Amino acid sequence: MRDPERPNPAREEAIAQVMSMFYNVDDYTGENLPPLKEEVISGVLRLGHTMQITAKSKSGKSWMLAGLAVALANGGMWMGHDCRRCNVAYFDTEIDKDSLFKRFDDVKRRTGYTERTDNLHLCPLRGKVPDINEVAAAVETVMGSGDAFDVVVLDSLYSFETGDENSVGDMRSLMSALNRISACGCSVIWSHHHAKGAAGGRDVVDRGAGSGIFGRAPDAIVDLTDIAIKPDSEEEAYLAEHFEGRRVLPLRVSYVLREFPDPGQQSVVFDWPLFVRCPMLDACPERGSAAAYAQAGNAANVARNVDRRAERDDAIADALMRCARDGVLPTRANVYERLPTDCSESTFRNWTKRGDSRTSYYADEDNMIIHE
């Protein structure tokens, strides 16, 4: 057992290191406030900070990352935000080299950035994924050689995980490696998948799969969640017409930002290979939200009411035919007597009140049943 009075150099060094990190607030506020790091994505992300894009699988996360990388390399626009022209390193683990080049060619052509881009560097890693600490070491080597990355993109983060996604300890180690990269002075951006199930019923920070650290460690979260489009609605007709019948994916973009005020949600459509802003969908709820379930319930109620009205109309039409066959006037009493379905006389009277929407028939001043 170690003697408690015996000097412990490691402990004393740790204490001294912590004590050296205390600053007097008056020395660094007011007129002494140090300049903040530059914004690489205006209003969203600063140089040297971290950002996570979350969405369900196969919803275009990689295409969004590619579009962002192209915008950053060219100093263009991304999702309505200005991007600083950056030197970008893009590590991809999901598709082969030739497919990766084709993906970026598609994005560059559709966005109009067709000139040579010397500051966007692709690193295809499918089938040879290194440990995240090896990536961090590689970035540190590049940064120390005189070259410099402004932004490192990792697609997709799960490929670099070296432990249990649900373990706070394992994922804290992963985030520590990502912070090691950002400590070099470059921003780190990665994609992460949603947990199973519709995401709209969960808070944005809780939509990522695995440990809660995914929702709390990044400086910025950009979340993509499915929008519920009501069948036969104005929004559905708009999508069909505006996108000429192409199969598109409507999504809601939400932000959780540590450094900036919330810029507000955006409605977008993934129209391969790009994301297109679509304010027409702003009133539509997110799939899985309480509003979406209410919308689905209302639609189901409307459909049931339409079916019930059709059934009552058919029954009354049949009773009117029986009145004609029997040679009697189509009075309310005669029609009720010949109804092929069971209902009380008071219920039938309510069905056939003028202005009632439960059938297409009503009784006139002479108590005759007529079609509306």
C-alpha positions in Angstrom: 0.0 0.0 0.0 1.4 3.4 -1.0 2.4 5.7 1.8 -0.1 8.7 1.6 2.7 11.1 2.7 5.1 9.9 -0.1 5.3 12.4 -3.0 3.2 11.5 -6.1 4.7 13.4 -9.1 2.0 12.3 -11.5 -0.8 13.5 -9.2 1.0 16.8 -8.5 1.5 17.4 -12.2 -2.1 16.7 -12.9 -3.2 19.2 -10.2 -0.8 21.8 -11.5 -2.1 21.3 -15.0 -5.7 21.9 -13.9 -4.8 24.9 -11.8 -3.0 26.4 -14.9 -6.3 26.4 -16.8 -8.1 28.8 -14.5 -8.6 32.3 -16.0 -9.8 35.5 -14.4 -13.0 36.4 -16.2 -12.3 40.1 -16.2 -9.0 39.5 -18.1 -10.9 37.9 -21.0 -14.3 39.7 -21.3 -15.4 43.2 -22.2 -12.6 45.0 -24.1 -10.4 42.0 -23.6 -12.7 39.5 -25.2 -10.6 37.3 -27.5 -11.8 36.9 -31.1 -13.9 33.8 -31.8 -12.9 31.2 -34.4 -14.0 31.8 -37.9 -17.3 30.3 -39.1 -16.9 27.6 -41.7 -20.7 27.3 -42.1 -22.3 30.6 -41.3 -24.5 30.5 -38.3 -23.9 26.8 -37.8 -20.3 25.7 -37.3 -16.9 27.3 -36.3 -13.4 26.3 -37.3 -12.1 23.6 -35.0 -15.6 22.5 -33.8 -17.6 19.4 -34.4 -20.9 18.7 -36.3 -23.1 15.6 -36.7 -25.7 15.0 -39.4 -28.3 12.5 -38.2 -31.0 10.8 -40.3 -32.5 7.4 -40.9 -30.6 4.9 -43.0 -30.8 5.4 -46.8 -32.2 8.9 -46.6 -29.4 10.7 -48.3 -27.0 11.5 -45.5 -23.9 10.7 -47.6 -25.2 12.8 -50.5 -25.8 15.7 -48.0 -22.2 15.3 -46.8 -20.9 15.3 -50.4 -22.9 18.4 -51.2 -21.6 20.1 -48.0 -18.0 19.1 -48.9 -18.3 20.6 -52.4 -19.9 23.8 -51.0 -17.1 24.2 -48.4 -14.3 23.6 -51.0 -15.8 26.2 -53.3 -17.0 28.7 -50.7 -20.6 28.2 -51.8 -24.0 27.9 -50.2 -25.3 24.9 -48.2 -28.9 24.7 -47.0 -29.2 28.5 -47.1 -25.9 29.0 -45.2 -22.8 30.7 -46.6 -19.7 28.4 -46.4 -16.1 29.6 -46.0 -13.8 28.4 -48.7 -11.9 25.5 -47.0 -9.4 22.8 -47.5 -11.5 19.6 -47.0 -10.4 16.0 -46.3 -13.2 13.5 -47.0 -12.9 10.0 -45.5 -15.4 7.6 -47.0 -15.9 4.0 -45.7 -19.1 2.9 -47.5 -18.6 2.8 -51.3 -15.7 1.8 -53.6 -13.3 4.3 -55.0 -14.8 4.6 -58.5 -18.3 5.0 -57.1 -17.1 7.7 -54.7 -15.6 9.6 -57.6 -18.9 9.3 -59.6 -20.8 10.5 -56.6 -18.8 13.7 -56.4 -19.0 14.2 -60.1 -22.8 14.0 -59.9 -22.9 16.5 -57.1 -20.5 18.9 -58.8 -22.4 18.8 -62.1 -25.8 19.4 -60.4 -24.5 22.2 -58.3 -22.6 23.9 -61.1 -19.1 23.6 -59.5 -17.4 22.0 -62.6 -14.1 23.8 -62.4 -11.1 22.1 -60.9 -11.2 22.0 -57.1 -7.7 21.6 -55.7 -8.8 21.8 -52.0 -11.1 18.8 -51.8 -9.3 15.6 -51.1 -11.1 12.2 -51.1 -9.8 9.2 -49.1 -11.7 6.0 -50.1 -11.5 3.5 -47.2 -14.0 0.8 -48.0 -12.6 -2.6 -47.0 -9.6 -1.1 -45.2 -11.2 1.0 -42.4 -8.6 2.2 -39.9 -9.1 2.8 -36.3 -10.4 6.3 -35.6 -7.1 7.0 -33.7 -5.2 6.1 -36.8 -7.2 8.7 -38.7 -6.5 11.2 -36.0 -2.8 10.4 -36.2 -2.8 10.9 -40.0 -4.5 14.3 -39.7 -2.1 15.4 -37.0 0.8 14.4 -39.3 -0.6 16.4 -42.2 -1.3 19.4 -40.0 2.2 19.2 -38.7 3.8 19.0 -42.1 2.8 22.5 -43.1 -0.3 21.5 -45.0 -3.6 22.2 -43.3 -7.1 20.8 -43.4 -9.8 23.2 -42.4 -12.5 20.5 -42.4 -12.4 16.7 -42.0 -15.5 14.8 -43.0 -16.2 11.2 -41.9 -18.7 9.1 -43.7 -20.0 7.3 -41.9 -19.1 7.4 -38.2 -20.3 3.8 -37.4 -17.5 2.5 -39.5 -14.9 4.1 -37.1 -16.5 2.8 -33.9 -14.3 0.5 -32.0 -16.7 -0.4 -29.2 -20.3 -0.8 -28.3 -22.5 2.0 -29.7 -24.7 1.9 -26.6 -21.7 2.2 -24.2 -21.1 5.6 -22.8 -17.5 4.7 -22.0 -16.8 3.3 -25.5 -18.4 6.2 -27.3 -16.7 8.7 -25.0 -13.4 7.3 -26.2 -14.6 7.7 -29.8 -15.6 11.3 -29.2 -12.2 11.9 -27.5 -10.5 10.8 -30.8 -12.8 13.2 -32.8 -11.9 16.0 -30.4 -8.2 15.1 -30.9 -8.8 15.8 -34.6 -10.6 19.1 -34.0 -7.8 20.1 -31.6 -5.5 20.3 -34.6 -7.5 23.3 -35.7 -9.9 21.8 -38.2 -13.7 21.2 -38.0 -14.9 17.6 -37.9 -18.2 16.7 -39.5 -19.7 13.2 -39.6 -23.0 11.4 -40.2 -24.8 9.2 -37.8 -28.0 7.1 -38.1 -31.3 7.4 -36.3 -32.4 4.8 -33.8 -35.1 2.4 -35.0 -38.6 3.7 -35.3 -40.1 7.0 -36.5 -38.0 9.9 -35.1 -40.6 12.6 -35.0 -41.8 11.7 -31.6 -38.3 12.2 -30.0 -36.3 15.3 -29.2 -33.7 16.1 -31.8 -30.8 15.3 -29.5 -32.2 11.9 -28.8 -32.8 10.8 -32.3 -29.4 9.3 -33.0 -28.9 5.6 -32.3 -26.8 4.4 -29.4 -25.5 6.2 -26.4 -26.9 9.6 -25.5 -23.4 11.1 -25.9 -24.1 11.3 -29.7 -26.7 14.0 -28.9 -24.6 15.9 -26.4 -20.9 15.8 -27.6 -21.1 17.6 -31.0 -21.1 21.4 -31.1 -23.7 21.3 -33.9 -26.4 18.7 -34.8 -28.2 18.9 -38.1 -31.1 16.4 -38.1 -33.1 15.1 -41.1 -36.5 13.5 -40.3 -39.2 12.3 -42.6 -42.2 14.5 -43.2 -45.7 13.0 -43.3 -47.5 14.0 -46.4 -51.3 13.6 -46.2 -52.6 11.6 -49.1 -54.5 13.5 -51.8 -53.4 16.8 -50.2 -52.2 20.0 -51.8 -48.7 19.2 -50.8 -48.8 15.7 -52.4 -50.1 17.3 -55.7 -47.3 19.9 -55.5 -44.6 17.3 -55.2 -45.9 15.3 -58.1 -46.1 18.4 -60.3 -43.0 20.2 -59.2 -40.7 17.2 -59.3 -42.3 15.8 -62.5 -43.3 12.5 -60.9 -39.8 11.6 -59.7 -39.6 9.7 -56.5 -38.4 12.2 -53.9 -38.1 12.1 -50.1 -39.6 15.0 -48.1 -37.6 15.8 -44.9 -37.5 18.3 -42.1 -34.2 19.8 -41.2 -33.7 20.7 -37.5 -30.7 22.2 -35.7 -29.3 22.0 -32.2 -26.4 24.4 -32.0 -24.0 25.2 -29.1 -22.5 28.4 -30.5 -25.4 30.0 -32.4 -29.1 30.7 -32.1 -31.5 28.1 -33.7 -31.9 29.2 -37.3 -35.3 27.5 -37.4 -36.5 24.3 -39.1 -36.4 23.9 -42.9 -38.4 21.7 -45.1 -36.4 20.1 -47.9 -36.8 17.4 -50.5 -34.1 14.9 -51.4 -34.3 15.0 -55.2 -31.3 12.8 -56.1 -28.5 13.9 -55.8 -29.3 17.2 -54.1 -31.4 18.5 -51.3 -33.9 21.2 -52.4 -35.5 23.6 -50.0 -39.3 23.3 -50.1 -41.3 25.8 -47.9 -44.5 24.4 -49.4 -44.1 21.5 -46.9 -43.6 23.7 -43.8 -47.1 22.9 -42.4 -46.7 19.1 -42.7 -45.8 17.3 -39.5 -42.8 15.0 -38.9 -43.5 11.3 -39.2 -43.9 9.8 -35.8 -44.9 13.1 -34.1 -48.2 13.6 -32.3 -49.4 15.9 -35.1 -48.6 13.2 -37.7 -50.6 10.6 -35.7 -53.5 13.0 -35.3 -53.3 13.7 -39.1 -53.4 10.0 -39.8 -56.3 9.5 -37.4 -58.3 12.4 -38.9 -57.7 11.0 -42.4 -58.9 7.6 -41.2 -62.0 9.1 -39.7 -62.8 11.0 -42.9 -62.4 7.8 -44.9 -64.7 5.9 -42.5 -67.3 8.6 -42.7 -67.2 8.6 -46.5 -67.7 4.8 -46.5 -70.6 5.0 -44.0 -72.3 7.7 -46.1 -71.9 5.6 -49.2 -73.5 2.6 -47.4 -76.4 4.7 -46.2 -76.9 6.2 -49.6 -77.0 2.8 -51.2 -79.6 1.6 -48.6 -81.8 4.6 -49.2 -81.5 4.2 -53.0 -82.6 0.6 -52.6 -85.6 1.6 -50.5 -86.6 4.2 -53.0 -86.5 1.5 -55.8 -88.8 -0.7 -53.6 -91.2 2.2 -53.1 -91.4 2.6 -56.9 -91.9 -1.1 -57.4 -94.6 -1.2 -54.8 -96.3 1.9 -56.3 -96.1 4.0 -53.1 -94.9 7.5 -52.6 -91.3 7.9 -51.3 -92.3 9.4 -48.0 -90.0 9.2 -45.1 -92.2 6.5 -43.5 -92.5 4.4 -46.7 -88.7 4.6 -47.3 -87.9 3.8 -43.7 -90.2 0.8 -43.9 -88.3 -0.6 -46.9 -84.7 0.1 -45.8 -82.5 -3.0 -46.2 -80.5 -2.2 -43.1 -81.4 -1.9 -39.4 -81.6 1.5 -37.8 -84.0 3.3 -35.5 -86.7 5.6 -37.0 -85.2 8.5 -35.1 -81.7 7.8 -36.5 -83.2 7.6 -40.1 -85.0 10.9 -39.4 -81.6 12.5 -38.5 -80.0 11.1 -41.6 -82.6 12.7 -43.8 -82.7 16.2 -42.2 -82.0 18.9 -44.7 -78.4 20.0 -44.4 -77.3 16.8 -42.6 -74.1 15.5 -44.2 -74.6 11.9 -43.3 -76.4 11.0 -46.5 -77.1 12.5 -49.9 -80.8 12.3 -49.4 -83.2 14.5 -47.4 -87.0 15.0 -46.7 -88.6 18.0 -48.3 -91.5 20.1 -47.0 -94.0 17.3 -48.1 -91.9 14.7 -46.2 -90.8 13.2 -49.5 -87.3 11.7 -49.7 -85.3 13.3 -52.6 -81.7 13.2 -53.7 -79.6 16.2 -52.8 
